[in-house]
């Protein structure tokens, strides 16, 4: 079964912020990071449970999972045949800053 990947507005904004930041440093680096994140999210279409359950978010009403690309956590949840990409979070930040839609 193929799953549909839907990006939350906040996750799209996160991706744009990452792209803009790294583009100032190096377009190649920016492209590599963004490509890596997008590649992992495409893998979810066929392997929705490939990410680890994100233990620190177990107290919420959903089961959240995470994939890791460089220093970025791709936080998502699976709901029927839909993958919801919730946020892209820089793991170097304080975990308390993680906000979910």
C-alpha positions as CSV (number, residue, x, y, z in Angstrom):
1,X,0.0,0.0,0.0
2,X,1.3,3.4,-0.9
3,X,0.8,6.2,1.7
4,X,0.1,9.8,0.9
5,X,2.5,12.4,2.5
6,X,1.0,15.7,3.6
7,X,3.1,18.5,4.9
8,X,1.8,20.8,7.6
9,X,2.2,24.5,6.9
10,X,4.6,24.7,9.8
11,X,6.8,21.9,8.4
12,X,6.9,23.7,5.0
13,X,7.9,26.9,6.8
14,X,10.6,25.0,8.7
15,X,12.0,23.6,5.4
16,X,12.0,27.1,3.9
17,X,13.9,28.5,6.9
18,X,16.5,25.7,6.7
19,X,16.9,26.3,2.9
20,X,17.2,30.1,3.3
21,X,19.8,29.8,6.1
22,X,22.1,27.4,4.3
23,X,21.7,29.1,1.0
24,X,23.5,32.1,2.6
25,X,26.4,29.8,3.4
26,X,26.4,27.5,0.4
27,X,23.9,26.6,-2.3
28,X,25.3,23.1,-2.6
29,X,25.0,22.5,1.2
30,X,21.5,23.9,1.2
31,X,20.5,21.6,-1.7
32,X,22.1,18.6,0.0
33,X,20.3,19.1,3.3
34,X,16.9,19.8,1.6
35,X,17.4,16.8,-0.8
36,X,18.2,14.5,2.2
37,X,15.1,15.6,4.1
38,X,12.8,15.2,1.1
39,X,14.3,11.8,0.2
40,X,13.5,10.5,3.7
41,X,9.9,11.8,3.6
42,X,9.4,10.1,0.2
43,X,10.5,6.8,1.8
44,X,7.5,7.1,4.1
45,X,5.2,6.6,1.1
46,X,6.2,2.9,1.2
47,X,7.6,2.5,4.7
48,X,5.5,4.7,7.0
49,X,6.8,3.1,10.2
50,X,10.5,3.4,9.3
51,X,11.0,6.2,11.8
52,X,11.4,5.5,15.5
53,X,8.6,6.4,17.9
54,X,9.5,9.7,19.4
55,X,9.5,8.8,23.1
56,X,9.4,12.3,24.5
57,X,6.1,12.9,22.7
58,X,4.3,9.8,24.1
59,X,2.1,11.9,26.4
60,X,0.2,13.4,23.4
61,X,-2.9,12.0,21.8
62,X,-1.0,10.8,18.7
63,X,1.9,8.5,18.2
64,X,4.7,10.6,16.7
65,X,7.7,9.2,14.9
66,X,10.9,10.7,13.8
67,X,13.5,10.4,11.1
68,X,16.9,12.0,11.3
69,X,18.7,13.8,8.5
70,X,21.9,15.6,9.6
71,X,20.9,17.5,12.7
72,X,17.2,17.6,11.8
73,X,14.4,15.6,13.2
74,X,11.5,15.0,10.8
75,X,8.6,14.6,13.1
76,X,5.5,12.9,11.6
77,X,2.5,10.8,12.4
78,X,0.7,8.1,10.5
79,X,-3.1,8.3,10.3
80,X,-4.7,5.5,8.2
81,X,-3.0,5.8,4.8
82,X,-1.8,9.4,5.3
83,X,1.6,10.5,6.6
84,X,1.5,13.9,8.3
85,X,4.8,15.7,8.3
86,X,4.4,17.9,11.4
87,X,7.7,19.7,11.8
88,X,11.4,19.7,10.9
89,X,13.3,20.4,14.1
90,X,16.9,21.2,14.6
91,X,18.1,18.7,17.2
92,X,20.8,21.1,18.5
93,X,18.0,23.2,20.0
94,X,16.5,22.8,23.4
95,X,13.9,20.0,23.1
96,X,11.4,22.1,25.1
97,X,11.2,24.4,22.1
98,X,9.6,21.7,20.0
99,X,6.0,22.8,19.2
100,X,3.5,20.7,17.4
101,X,0.6,21.9,15.3
